[in-house]
Amino acid sequence: MTLVSIEICMGSACYLLGAQDLLEAIESLAPEKKAKIDLRGATCLKACGNGPNIKVDGVLLSNVTPKELLEIIHDKING
């Protein structure tokens, strides 16, 4: 099984811009979907003005909303 690698920036700027909401969106997923995610926190992804920032499989994404994140996860898991 290939895991989807997700890094959520938890630095001050990203946290204030909604990183916690992204984390909560992932936590709301069904256990079988969460099992397919390698979730990590990061202290800074060097795009502070554009947060919240995440990396999905190494690709930096900025201004991500919880809805967008869940769509990305769905697409990655379901191909």
C-alpha positions as CSV (number, residue, x, y, z in Angstrom):
1,M,0.0,0.0,0.0
2,T,1.3,3.4,-1.0
3,L,0.9,6.1,1.6
4,V,0.1,9.7,0.8
5,S,2.7,11.8,2.5
6,I,1.2,15.0,4.0
7,E,3.2,17.6,5.9
8,I,1.3,20.4,7.6
9,C,3.2,23.5,8.6
10,M,2.5,24.3,12.2
11,G,4.7,27.5,12.4
12,S,3.1,30.6,13.9
13,A,1.9,32.2,10.6
14,C,0.4,29.0,9.2
15,Y,-1.2,28.1,12.5
16,L,-2.9,31.5,12.7
17,L,-4.0,31.2,9.1
18,G,-5.8,27.8,9.7
19,A,-3.3,24.9,9.9
20,Q,-5.3,23.6,12.9
21,D,-8.4,23.3,10.7
22,L,-6.4,21.2,8.2
23,L,-5.3,18.9,10.9
24,E,-8.9,18.6,12.2
25,A,-10.1,17.8,8.6
26,I,-7.7,14.9,8.5
27,E,-8.7,13.7,11.9
28,S,-12.3,13.6,10.7
29,L,-11.5,11.0,8.0
30,A,-12.6,7.4,8.4
31,P,-9.9,5.2,10.0
32,E,-9.3,3.3,6.7
33,K,-8.5,6.5,4.9
34,K,-6.3,7.8,7.8
35,A,-4.4,4.5,7.6
36,K,-3.3,5.5,4.0
37,I,-1.8,8.9,5.1
38,D,1.7,9.5,6.5
39,L,1.0,12.7,8.4
40,R,3.7,14.9,9.8
41,G,4.0,18.3,11.2
42,A,6.6,20.9,10.0
43,T,7.8,24.0,11.8
44,C,8.2,26.0,8.6
45,L,7.8,25.4,4.9
46,K,9.2,28.8,4.0
47,A,6.1,30.3,2.5
48,C,4.7,32.1,5.6
49,G,2.8,34.8,3.8
50,N,0.8,32.3,1.8
51,G,-0.4,29.9,4.6
52,P,-1.6,27.6,5.6
53,N,1.0,25.6,3.8
54,I,1.3,21.9,3.3
55,K,3.4,19.5,1.3
56,V,1.6,16.5,-0.4
57,D,4.1,13.9,-1.6
58,G,6.8,16.6,-1.5
59,V,4.9,19.2,-3.4
60,L,4.3,22.6,-1.6
61,L,0.7,23.8,-1.7
62,S,-0.3,27.2,-0.2
63,N,-3.6,28.8,1.0
64,V,-5.1,25.3,1.4
65,T,-8.6,25.0,2.8
66,P,-9.8,22.0,4.7
67,K,-12.2,21.2,1.8
68,E,-9.3,21.4,-0.7
69,L,-7.2,19.1,1.4
70,L,-9.9,16.5,1.7
71,E,-10.3,16.6,-2.1
72,I,-6.6,16.2,-2.6
73,I,-6.5,13.2,-0.2
74,H,-9.6,11.6,-1.9
75,D,-7.9,12.0,-5.4
76,K,-4.6,10.6,-4.2
77,I,-6.1,7.6,-2.4
78,N,-8.7,6.8,-5.1
79,G,-6.4,7.5,-8.0
